[in-house]
Amino acid sequence: MFIESIILHNYRAYKGHNKTSFKQDAKNIFLVAGNNGFGKTTFLTSLVWCLYGKLMVDVDEKFRRDINDAQGYKNYARQSLHKELASVVNTYEASPEVRKRIIKHGYSSESEYIKNDAQYYVEISISDIFIPSIPCRTITIRRTYDYFLDTEFVEVLIDGQVNELAKDVGYDIFINDFILSKDIAKFFFFDAEKIVNLAEVKSIDEKRRLSTAYSEVLGIKKYEDIKRNLENLRLKFRKSAGSTASKAKLDRLQAGVDNLEAQIRTKEEERERVDNQIQQYRAEAVQLQERLIREGNAISVEDLKKQKELLIALKEKDSKLKSQLREMLDVAPFAISGKLFTDLMTQVIAEKKIKTTVASRAAINAALQLTQTQITEGVSELKLTELQKQAVERIIADAFANNIVETSVEDAAAIKVLVDFNDSESNEFQALFDNIRYSFNTLFKQLVKDIKNNALFMAKTQRKIVEAEYDDGNADIKEIRMRKAEVDELLAQLDIQTRHLSEQIGTLNKDIKVLKKQLSEVAKHVRVDKADKEKDLIAERLISELTTFLFELRAKRKFSLEKKIMAGIDVLMHKADFIHSVRIDLQNDIIEIELLDKAGEIISKEKLSKGEQQLYATAILNALVEESGIEFPVFIDSPLQKFDSIHSRNVITKFYPSVSKQVVIFPLLGKELSEDEYNVLLPNVNEVYIIENENGCSSFKKITPNKLFETLS
């Protein structure tokens, strides 16, 4: 596919008729450059809107968020008419009957002036396209919105003519099925700065949506749909042929599945409604905060709440610090007593020493006496004469008598017992003495300092609260703050509600899997009618073949995608061997892409720099586009935003020339694309447009590629 031209008519900043044309040749890169705010991102958004309209919420989270911020698609669409024209149309008056007549019969010559001002549209002309059973050279898609009537309509012309088949199918379905599915559009229309989201997918819902997109872009989904349809067909055969009991069981299980699916749809709709409310309240919260600032109120509702919480914490800290001070003041007299306390410690040590000495001597003497007695008893049992025994005993007695330790009465008398501490009390007193001697002074000073600082901080916080509450005397500020508090409370409740809904949806999905398995088991034991038996056998064989085929296809795609992503990383990144391999884990409807180092350990994507994350996501995109075989133009906003010079050169020389036959990039010249980088890109540049803006109106100007920077200088 090749986009030959794009027309933006009164779309946002593009007032009037603005057309860009692209010619197809060997050079595949087209530049649409402009300053910030001139309409580069608007151009990209216009293409997504033209193709998908209100379904653009399913293309990317950015569009969903934008529509939610506008409080619904209708408001979002109304905001896309050029502001000057919207102001003009708002002055037009028409009765309800006139509006109904215009809706039914179209604008008349008398009301044509309203149409000219009220309608905006985006038109895309595509060539080099193949659609099964419909021979065509070009397809033109135009989506129009009427600000005056609040209506939207899309037209699809094949070779300039209305095609009845496309019309019968429905143009939105036709575009989604035959041009580009909305599930994979994000891989062809993307903001290079924001594709890092591909590298930051964390939640199960995000992984599930990404898996669906991968299945679509890799051609797996269509085979899964065929298999699902065949399974439903076999179930239909059994429902019509089974016995009353088996049919009732099948009906009951199918009803259970249908009921759960209905509950899931209801819960998802409710979650979407809650998410929309969250977006609305968040927008209101921002507006209220801005109003508070404009009114001169220096503190927000959240800050006031935090200040009050901080004051409570500071008061608790003050209480704890003062409690610690009281404990230290209990021992302060010992520190104040100075020499007296030291003398007391000396007395305690001396008394402990005397007690220890006396106890030691008594223990030694008791041991010696016991030993003497035991030896003497042993001698008496020897075969000695009485004289010999007496001589030996006398020798022993003299020896022990000479070694008995006598307690010195003088030593004991020299120390007067004053405190008489036991060992435990002495140890406690020693600890108290050491504390006062070595750390009390430092700790006491630090504690006094902490109490003083905390008191100052507490006083400052109290002043902030008093000043903020004083502002409540202003009725306007008080009303705004009260509403802000209500909105914040509602947001907290809605956040809890959306989490609960997500949990319930997860539980229902598990339940539905169990029921479907039971349904499949019951269906196996029900015989089909003879008239349907051959069809059932064919369906069974096809399902079996599809199951095998899908298993092999997933394995093949998985292996091929791993290699292509790794090849892209090797080409784009300049860190050799930083990422050694890529592993893709496919489990049911969840996909996980993991980066591995040489040791086979997973590299956390959070540890990659923003530039590396962008390169990694770029490698994924390149691999997906190459693997899918879908030849659709690629549109890239904010190119080279976070790359260093080496990475930029790699992207310019190896990614842009090969990712698609038509690549349209929207750079901010000088910042996102320097002159040196452009000169490297130039051999592959086909055409260049710059966006000019005068008095709030943007338009396109075609520039000779090799004179781009000369023209702008």
Beta strands, then each sheet from edge to edge (+ up, - down):
strand 1: 2-11
strand 2: 14-21
strand 3: 29-33
strand 4: 119-127
strand 5: 138-146
strand 6: 151-158
strand 7: 161-162
strand 8: 189-191
strand 9: 581-587
strand 10: 590-596
strand 11: 602-603
strand 12: 634-637
strand 13: 663-666
strand 14: 685-694
strand 15: 697-703
sheet 1: 2+ 1- 4+ 5- 6+ 7-
sheet 2: 8+ 12+ 13+ 3+ 14+ 15-
sheet 3: 9+ 10- 11+
end
